[in-house]
Amino acid sequence: MTSASDEKALFALWPVAAVFALWSLLSLGIRALGAAPLDFSALHHLLVPGFSVFFIVLIAWGCAFFTLVQEPFFERIPGLRRIMILGSLALAFGLAIAIRHEAVPRDPAFVLASANLVVFALLVGNYLVSALNRPSEIIPVCVVMSVADLFSVYAGPSKKIAATVETYYLSGQVGPAPWSDFLLVKIAVPGVEYMLPVFGVADVIILAFLTAAAKKFLLDDNVAGLGIGSRGPSKRPALYLPIAGVGLAAALLTAQFLNVFLPALPLMALFFLVYTLPRHPEMRRMQQTEWTATLIGCAFLFGLAASGMIGFA
């Protein structure tokens, strides 16, 4: 007989299950539409950016939904987040192994893997906010992560990952997918024969982090109406489009238009800070510890570059 505590823990899984199911069902539905006897070739140049933006909006909704609905369960049930993160990692590893076997249908497996990556990113991104005590601490995080992402994309791990994944897809996806491919969130686009890798898991983690930070410090980051951190009769915005999501869309659409690989995190951070700093004076009151953390973080990254560990090629 299931105990009351077990039933409570199972009920606490429903927000995560809702995000996972919605992403999976929409992706499978779009894949089914693409399989219909319709010619989408004339609209290809519009469908890829259009569905990219659609899935960014979906992720933004997931970030808000997770922060508002799932997080209260973590506050009431100690250890639940840790269990979910471990479960998500186990599922990711199992799916990666399965997908590398050619007998496993790739489309459904990649759909589930991407849904799981989104859930994992929401779990981690929201958890990272627990380390923040003041809204001004968001600034050093944004600065250091932007510098780190620039180094990574142009001379570090992200550059190698992009090259490996690009080679795999340009070669017609022959053989098992590279392990780095499983760090990318893939979307379904009608007319595209395969699940299209668009977002890095880090992009979703940071979007979730900034959403949760806006909620924690009552910041207005919603360009479509009521902020997620607003207080009042209605605490939940009817439509949530975070400014960091706009930055992600700007980076993605620019990369698609120019056919280049661009780092998304710097634009996400820039859009977020430019939008929120003028509206919230408390964010601008950086203490010495924040200035020190920013300088040390940037100096460390530049030091790695100078030493050649992540030096520019």
Secondary structure, DSSP 8 states (H G I E B T S, - for coil): ---HHHHHHHHTTHHHHHHHHHHHHHHHHHHHHHTSS---GGGHHHHHHHHHHHHHHHHHHHHHHIIIIIHHHHHHSTTHHHHHHHHHHHHHHHHHHHHTSTTS-HHHHHHHHHHHHHHHHHHHHHHHGGG--SGGGHHHHHHHHHHHHHHHHHHSHHHHHHHHHHHHHHTTS-SS--GGGGGEEEE--TT-SS-EEEEEHHHHHHHHHHHHHHHHTT---BTTSS-TT--SS--S-SS--BHHHHHHHHHHHHHHHHT----SHHHHHHHHHHHHTTT-HHHH---HHHHHHHHHHHHHHHHHHHHTSS---
